[in-house]
Amino acid sequence: MIKYAELVKKRKLFQSFTGLRIEAFHKLLPAFQDAYEDDLGYRDSQKEKPRQRQRGGGRTSQIPEIEDKLVFILVYFRFYPVQVLQGFLFGLSQPQASDWIHRLTPILNLALGYERQLPARQAKDIETILAVCPELEFMIDGTERPVRRPKDPEQQKHKYSGKKKRHTVKNNIITEKKTGKIKGLSPTVSGKIHDKKLADEQGLSFPENSKLWQDTGFQGYAPEHVRIIQPKKKPRGGQLTLEEKAQNTAISRERISVEHSIGGVKVFRIVHHIFRSLKLDFDDLVMETACGLHNLRLDFPMTK
């Protein structure tokens, strides 16, 4: 059974199991504790009758220690096992594991918010966050995640991406070029929606005199007062010149950092493997949380 007290003694194993260095875990832990207490307070406020006994009374929690709660949800994000296996790893039944997963995920998200690691979601908030970045140089890209094939024919059509016979959901992300941190995250939408269309619908604005690196999937996307840096698309029926090809190669070498950021998010396999949950908006919550974990990881680079 996985226990924090034993896992913390093995630094590399801790990194592998949770996706975080021990230092990053300990940085997040107080915020997670605060978020957990806030959740308890909210639950108490929703009860029809006032609490009859103090917290801690009654049956002992299946995961009593706050450190073990955080390890539990991080391991789930890191490996995304089926719930029966997640329960087995922590001495729980499948229903108990399911309850804890759905209880602790929003608490983890709240804790990352307390630590200011979550990406902005609304266009105005994204603009505000980008404006305080010192170099005003950003990258935008889309990323898809596979989901279960819906049973409903309309939902099948809606979530069919058109690529590799997969059903997916999609987000656009905006990263700060210098740090690789994800500063903005679009709503989660069907994978068939084009990257540019999603960006247009979000109504994004960027600080004046900023640079925006993008790929050809954003062809024609040009927010005001922004210098766009994008590979040149091969003309229909024509060819690129050697100079244009060399320029595209140079742009691609710079743009690879946004792919590294996406890869950093997908270290957490919950946003890499086929997403199994059908809970409404849970896929969006999970993606936002994984982006926050990626941002936290960048403050504590992984050791070799």
N, C-alpha and C positions, 0 to 999 in steps of 0.2 A: 504494500500500500504506500502511495506517495505521501510523504510528510515533509513539510518545510524544514523542520529541525534536522532531518537527515540530508535533504537535498542541498541545503545551503552549505554543507561541508565540502561539496564537490562542485567547484566553480564552473568547470566546463560543462558538466552535466546539467547544472542549473541553467546556464545559457541555452543549452540545447532544448531543455524541456519547456522553458518559459519564453524564450525568444529575447530575454532581457539579461543584461549583466546584473550581478547582485547589487551594484551601486544604483542602477536604474530602478530596480525593484524597491530598494529601501527609500529612494526619492519619491516613488509613487505611493508607498504604503500609507503614510499619514493622510494623504488625500483620499485614499480608498477607505480608510477608517472613518473619516469625516462623512464621506458619501454614504457609507453603510449606516452610520448613525442617523443621518438625515432621512434615509429610506425608512428606518425604523420609526422615526418620528412621524413621517407621512402616513405610514401604515396605521399607526395608533390614531391619527387624526381622522382616518376614514372609517373607523369602527363606530358602530351605533352606540355601544355601551363603553364607558370609560374603563381603562385597564384596572383589573382587580388586584393584581400583584405586580411587584417590581420586575423589570426585565431581568432575565436570567433564571427566573423561577420555572418550575415545570420540567418537562423532559429536556435532557441535554441535546444541543444541536448536533446534527450528524457531522458538521464541520465546525467545531467550537472556536478554533483560533482564527483571528483575522488574517494572519499570514497564510494559513492553509486555504482560506477562502480565495485569496488573491492568486495563490499558486493554482488552485483548481480551475479558475476561469482562464488564466493564462495558458495552461496546458491544453485546455479545450480549444482556444483560439489558435494555438501553435500547431496542433496536430489534427484537429477536427475529427476525433474518433466518433464512432457511433455511440449513442448514449449508454448502451449496455456495457461497452468497454470503458467509457469514462467513469461510470459508476463503479465498476470492478476495480479500477485503478485507485479509487478513493474510498473503497469500502461502503458503497452505496448501492441501492437497487436502481434499476433504470428509471422508474418514476421519480425517485428522489434526485437522481442526477439531472433529469429534465427540469424539475422545479428549481434547482440551484442554478442551472445554466440560464434560465429565463429571468431569474431574480438578480443574479450577479452581473449579467451583461450590461444592463443600464447603469448599474452602480459603477462598474469599471469605466463606462463612458463618462459618467458624471465626474469621477475622480480625474480623468484626463482633462476634462473641462476646467476643473479647479486648478490644474497645473498649466493651463493655457497651451495645451498640446493639440487640441482638436482644430481641424481646418474650419474656416468660415464657410457657411452654406448659402447665405443670401447675398445677392449682388452688391447691395450697399455695404454689408459687412466685409465682403471680400475686398472691395475697393479701399475701405478703411485700413484693413490689415496690410494690403500691398503698399499703401502710401508710406508706411513707416519702415519698409525694407530699404536699407541704405543704398543699394546699387540700382534699384528699379529695373531689374532684369529678371524676366520670368519665362517659364515654359508651360505650354498647355498641351495636353494629350488625352486621349480617351483610352479607357481600359474596360474590357468585358470580363464577366464572370459567368461560368456555366451554372444553370439551375436545372432542377428536375423538369422533365417534359410534362407540362400540364395535361390533365385529363380532358379539360374543357376545350373543344375545338377552337373557340374564339381566343382563348388564352394561348393555345398552341400557336396560332397565327400571330398573335400579338408579340410573343416572346421568341419567335423563331428568328435567329440572327442572320440566316442566309449563308453562314460560313460553317463548313464541316458538319452540316446537318445538326447544329447545336441550338439549344434554347438558352438564351443568355439575358443578363441585365448589364447595364452599362453606366459608367460615370465618367465625366471629364474631371481631370485634376489640374490644378495650377500649382506649380512649384517655384520656389525661389531658386534661381540658377546657382547662386553661390553656395547655399547650404544644402540644397536638395530637400528641404522641408516642404511638406504639402500645406499650402496656405489657403487653398480654396478647393471645394468639392461640390460638384453639381448634384442635383437630385438623382436618385437611382431610377433609371428608365429602361424600357425595353431595348434589348441589344440591337434591334433593327434600326433604331433611330441613328441618323448620321451624326458624327462628331460636330460638324459645323452647325447643323440644325439645333442640336442641344445647346451649343454655346449661344446661338442667336436667341433661342427661347429663354435662356437664363438672363439675358439683358445685361451682360457684364460690362463694367467700365474699368479702365486702368488709369493709373496716375499719369499725368502729362509727362512727356519725354521718356517714357519707359520703353524698354525693348521686350518684344514677345517672340519667343522661338516656337515655331509650330511646324507640323508636317503637312504633307499635301492633302491629308484628310480635312484640313481646315481651309482649303483653297477658296479664296474670296472673302475670308473672315478678316476684317480690318477695322478694329475699334478706333475711334477718334484719338488723335494725339499720341499714337503709339507707332513705333517703328517695328514693322513685321520682318522677321528673318525666317525664310522658308525655302526649302529646296525648290528648284525650278522643275515644273512638270514637263515631261516630254510632249511636244506638240503632236496632235493627231496626224499620223502619216509622215511625221518627220523624225529627226534625231537631235539630240543635244550636242552642242559643240564640246570639244575637249575641255575648254575653259569652264563651261557650264557644269560638266561632270565633275571637274576638280572642285568647283565651288560647292556643289551638292555634297561631295565627300567631306569637305571641311565643315559644313553645317551639321552633317550627320554625326561627326565626331564630337561636336559640342552638345548636340541634342541627346546623346546617349545617356546623359545624366538623368533625364526624366524617366528613361526606361529603368535606370538603377533605382529610382525612387519607387516606381511601380513594383519592381522586384522586391524592394524592401518591405512594402506593404504585404506582398504575397508570401513573405516569409511565414506569415500567419495563414496556415493552410485553409482556414475557414473561408477566406476569400480567393482561394485558388482551386480547391476541389469543387465538385458539383454541390451546390448549396441545397440542402435537403428540407429545410424548414419552410412551412407554408404560413407561418404566423405573419400577419399583416405588418408591413414596414420593418420587419426584423432584418431583412437583407440590407436595408439602408443603414440601420443602427450599427450593424456589424461592420460595414465598410467604413463608416465614419470612425468607429472605435479602432479598427486596424490602422487607419491613417494616423490617428493619435498615438498609437503604440510605435509606429514607424518614426514619427517625429521625436518621441521620447528616446528611442534607440540612438538617434543621431546625436543626442546630447551626451551619450555614453557609448562611444564606438566599441564594437565587438572586438575582443581579443582573438588572436589566432590560436 
